[in-house]
Amino acid sequence: MGCRKRIMETEFIYWRHATSPGIMVEEVSGGEDKSGKLWKAMALQVFGENGGDRFRQIAHTPAGAPILEDCEQRISVTHTPHFLAVALLPRTPESDLEAFSLRTAMGIDAERCDRAQVLKVSERVMSDAELQLIEGEVELMCNGDEHRQGIDKESAEIRANILGWTIKEALYKSALQEGLDYRKDLIIESLPEICGFPTVKSPRYGKGKIRRRDAEGKEMLIEMELFSYESEDHIITIAYSPKCAKFKRN
């Protein structure tokens, strides 16, 4: 079960919840009277103060990946104006968080559900096969199913392309390697459904792959799973290795 509470002094909302694949996510939203760097700083303060027995400070590795100071726990961070989400895996003291490992391969990304700007970049970051997947998802969204009513085509196109974009970004964050080609190295094989809640029974997961090189320069093709849900008018996608450390799945 999740924990959701409003920080009354600043009207920030903090929500900690599990997700279906067994990855914890903490969200901070609200504070609409704040903007820019001030909003982000206050949101990080809210996140840090809700760490239980200690204040949690987010730092970064030399390669730029976010980490929790003094904690051997993989995290991934995403934020938009007035929305911050931090995904966390269980502690993995056996893993080097500054290096890629299947044990800790995980990334999260979020975009507003109505961010039509993603339509302008889809052809630059998606392969032809991936664009076909998105077209199929648009049709599914328009037709609806037993879980959701159909929506108009314009909204479906925006949502399906946002889903594709957040997958690419989440895969990139998982890879811990700069310079990857979004079209060639971050591969979507199947799309997840956008769940209406972070914890659902038997969601449709997606599949993806990351093409990266190891320390010796040898090319590897890493299999990944994809999970997506909607929260606070955002579509949130988590990409993770099936072999990564997880909390108990729901």
C-alpha positions in Angstrom: 0.0 0.0 0.0 1.1 3.5 -0.7 1.6 6.4 1.7 0.3 9.8 0.5 0.4 13.0 2.5 0.1 16.7 2.0 2.9 18.9 3.4 0.6 21.7 4.5 3.1 24.5 4.9 3.9 24.6 1.2 1.0 22.5 -0.3 3.4 19.9 -1.6 2.0 16.3 -1.9 4.3 13.4 -1.1 3.4 9.9 -2.2 5.4 6.7 -1.6 4.1 3.6 -3.2 5.1 0.2 -4.6 4.6 -0.7 -8.3 3.6 -3.9 -9.9 7.1 -4.9 -11.0 8.5 -4.6 -7.4 10.2 -1.1 -7.7 9.4 1.6 -5.1 8.5 5.1 -6.4 8.3 8.3 -4.3 6.5 11.2 -5.9 6.4 14.9 -5.0 3.8 17.2 -6.6 1.9 20.4 -5.9 3.5 23.7 -4.8 2.1 25.4 -7.9 3.0 28.8 -6.5 6.7 27.9 -6.7 8.5 27.5 -10.0 11.9 26.8 -11.6 14.9 26.0 -9.4 13.0 26.9 -6.2 10.3 24.3 -6.9 12.9 21.6 -7.6 14.9 22.5 -4.4 11.8 22.4 -2.3 10.6 19.1 -3.8 14.0 17.5 -3.1 13.7 18.8 0.4 10.3 17.1 0.8 11.8 13.9 -0.6 14.8 14.1 1.7 12.7 14.7 4.8 10.5 11.7 4.2 13.4 9.2 4.5 12.3 7.6 7.7 15.2 7.6 10.2 17.4 10.0 8.3 17.5 12.9 5.8 18.3 11.7 2.3 20.5 13.7 0.1 20.7 13.0 -3.7 24.2 13.3 -5.1 25.7 12.1 -8.4 28.4 9.7 -9.5 31.3 11.1 -11.7 29.3 9.9 -14.7 26.2 11.9 -13.6 24.0 9.1 -12.3 22.0 10.0 -9.2 22.7 8.2 -5.9 21.7 8.5 -2.3 24.5 9.7 -0.2 25.7 7.1 2.3 23.3 4.5 1.0 24.0 1.5 -1.3 20.7 1.7 -3.1 20.1 2.3 -6.8 17.8 5.2 -7.6 16.6 7.0 -10.7 15.2 10.5 -10.8 12.8 12.3 -13.2 11.2 15.7 -12.9 9.0 18.1 -14.8 7.6 21.4 -13.6 5.7 20.6 -10.4 6.4 16.9 -10.5 9.3 14.8 -9.1 9.6 11.0 -9.0 12.3 8.9 -7.6 12.4 5.2 -8.2 14.3 3.0 -5.8 15.6 -0.6 -5.7 16.4 -2.5 -2.5 19.9 -2.0 -1.1 22.6 -3.9 -3.0 25.8 -3.7 -1.0 27.3 -6.3 -3.3 27.1 -4.0 -6.4 29.1 -1.0 -7.5 26.5 1.7 -8.2 28.9 3.6 -10.4 29.1 0.7 -12.9 26.4 -1.0 -15.0 25.1 -4.2 -13.5 22.1 -6.3 -14.3 21.5 -6.3 -10.5 20.9 -2.5 -10.5 19.8 -1.7 -14.1 16.8 0.6 -13.7 15.6 4.0 -14.9 12.5 6.1 -14.7 11.0 8.9 -16.8 7.9 11.0 -16.7 6.1 13.5 -19.0 2.8 15.3 -18.8 0.0 13.5 -20.6 -0.7 16.5 -22.8 2.8 17.3 -23.9 2.3 17.4 -27.6 5.9 18.5 -28.3 6.9 14.9 -28.3 5.3 14.5 -31.7 8.0 16.6 -33.1 10.8 14.3 -32.0 9.3 10.8 -32.5 10.8 10.2 -35.9 14.3 11.3 -34.7 14.3 8.9 -31.8 12.2 6.0 -33.0 13.0 3.3 -35.5 10.5 2.5 -38.3 9.5 -0.7 -36.4 8.9 1.4 -33.2 6.8 3.9 -35.0 4.6 1.0 -36.2 4.2 -0.1 -32.6 3.1 3.4 -31.6 0.6 3.5 -34.5 -0.8 0.2 -33.2 -1.0 1.7 -29.7 -2.9 4.7 -31.0 -5.5 2.4 -32.5 -5.9 0.5 -29.2 -6.3 3.7 -27.3 -9.0 4.9 -29.8 -10.9 1.7 -29.6 -10.7 1.2 -25.9 -10.9 -2.1 -24.1 -12.5 -3.7 -21.0 -10.5 -1.5 -18.7 -10.8 1.9 -20.4 -13.0 3.8 -22.8 -11.7 4.9 -26.2 -10.3 8.4 -26.6 -10.1 10.7 -29.6 -7.2 10.2 -32.1 -5.4 13.4 -31.3 -5.2 12.6 -27.6 -4.2 9.0 -28.4 -1.4 10.0 -30.7 0.0 12.3 -28.0 -0.2 9.7 -25.2 1.2 6.9 -27.4 4.2 9.0 -28.4 4.7 10.2 -24.8 4.8 6.5 -23.8 7.5 5.8 -26.5 9.5 8.8 -25.4 9.5 7.9 -21.7 10.5 4.4 -22.6 13.5 5.7 -24.5 14.5 8.0 -21.7 14.1 5.3 -19.0 16.2 2.9 -21.1 18.9 5.5 -21.5 19.0 6.2 -17.7 19.3 2.4 -17.1 22.2 2.0 -19.4 24.7 4.2 -17.5 26.6 4.9 -20.7 26.8 8.2 -22.5 26.5 8.6 -26.3 24.0 5.9 -27.0 21.9 6.3 -30.2 18.2 6.6 -29.3 17.1 4.9 -32.5 19.7 2.1 -32.7 20.9 1.4 -29.1 17.7 1.9 -27.2 15.2 -0.7 -28.6 11.5 -1.0 -27.9 10.3 -4.5 -28.8 6.7 -4.2 -27.3 4.9 -1.5 -25.5 3.5 -1.7 -22.0 -0.1 -0.5 -21.3 -0.4 2.7 -19.4 -1.9 1.5 -16.1 -4.2 3.8 -14.2 -2.5 3.0 -10.9 1.0 2.0 -10.0 -0.1 -1.3 -8.5 -2.4 -3.4 -10.7 -2.8 -7.1 -11.1 -1.3 -8.7 -14.3 -0.5 -5.5 -16.2 0.7 -5.7 -19.8 4.5 -5.3 -19.5 6.6 -4.2 -22.4 9.9 -5.5 -23.6 13.0 -3.6 -24.7 16.8 -3.9 -25.2 19.8 -1.8 -24.6 22.9 -2.1 -26.9 26.0 -1.0 -24.9 29.7 -1.8 -24.5 31.4 -3.2 -21.5 34.6 -2.0 -20.0 36.6 -4.0 -22.6 34.6 -2.5 -25.5 32.6 -5.7 -26.2 29.1 -5.0 -27.4 26.3 -6.4 -25.2 22.5 -6.5 -25.8 20.7 -6.2 -22.5 17.1 -7.4 -22.2 14.8 -5.0 -20.3 11.2 -5.0 -19.0 9.0 -1.9 -19.2 6.1 -0.8 -16.9 4.1 2.4 -17.3 1.4 4.0 -15.2 -0.4 7.4 -14.9 -0.2 9.7 -11.9 -0.8 13.5 -11.4 -1.5 14.0 -15.1 1.8 12.4 -16.0 2.8 9.2 -17.8 5.6 7.5 -15.9 7.6 4.6 -17.3 10.1 2.4 -15.5 12.7 0.3 -17.5 14.5 -2.4 -15.6 16.4 -5.6 -16.0 14.4 -8.7 -15.1 17.5 -9.7 -13.0 17.7 -6.5 -11.0 17.0 -6.4 -7.2 13.3 -5.8 -6.5 11.0 -5.4 -3.6 8.2 -8.0 -3.4 6.1 -7.9 -6.5 2.4 -7.2 -6.3 
